[in-house]
Amino acid sequence: METATIFAISIAAIVIAVTGYSIYLSFGPPSAELTDPFEEHED
């Protein structure tokens, strides 16, 4: 494989991994610890 192809596949894999981890943090079990700042400062 050419260097450019390996580089493009690596960048795509990193982007997909970061996106998956972000979705896991937002909607998975760790989301129970998240707080809504708008609800905390409601007047």
RAPE-V823503 format. One record per backbone hydrogen bond with DSSP energy under -0.5 kcal/mol. CO is the residue of the C=O (numbers start at 1). NH is the residue of the N-H. E is the energy in kcal/mol with one decimal. If there is no record, write none. Layout:
co:CO nh:NH e:E
co:CO nh:NH e:E
This chain:
co:2 nh:6 e:-1.9
co:3 nh:7 e:-2.4
co:4 nh:8 e:-2.4
co:5 nh:9 e:-2.4
co:6 nh:10 e:-2.3
co:7 nh:11 e:-2.4
co:8 nh:12 e:-2.3
co:9 nh:13 e:-2.3
co:10 nh:14 e:-2.2
co:11 nh:15 e:-2.4
co:12 nh:16 e:-2.3
co:13 nh:17 e:-2.3
co:14 nh:18 e:-2.5
co:15 nh:19 e:-2.2
co:16 nh:20 e:-2.5
co:17 nh:21 e:-2.4
co:18 nh:22 e:-2.2
co:19 nh:23 e:-2.2
co:20 nh:24 e:-2.2
co:21 nh:25 e:-2.3
co:22 nh:26 e:-2.0
co:23 nh:27 e:-2.5
co:24 nh:28 e:-2.1
co:28 nh:31 e:-1.7
co:29 nh:32 e:-1.6
co:30 nh:33 e:-1.5
co:31 nh:34 e:-1.0
co:35 nh:37 e:-0.7
co:36 nh:39 e:-0.6
co:36 nh:40 e:-1.4
co:37 nh:41 e:-1.3
co:39 nh:42 e:-0.8
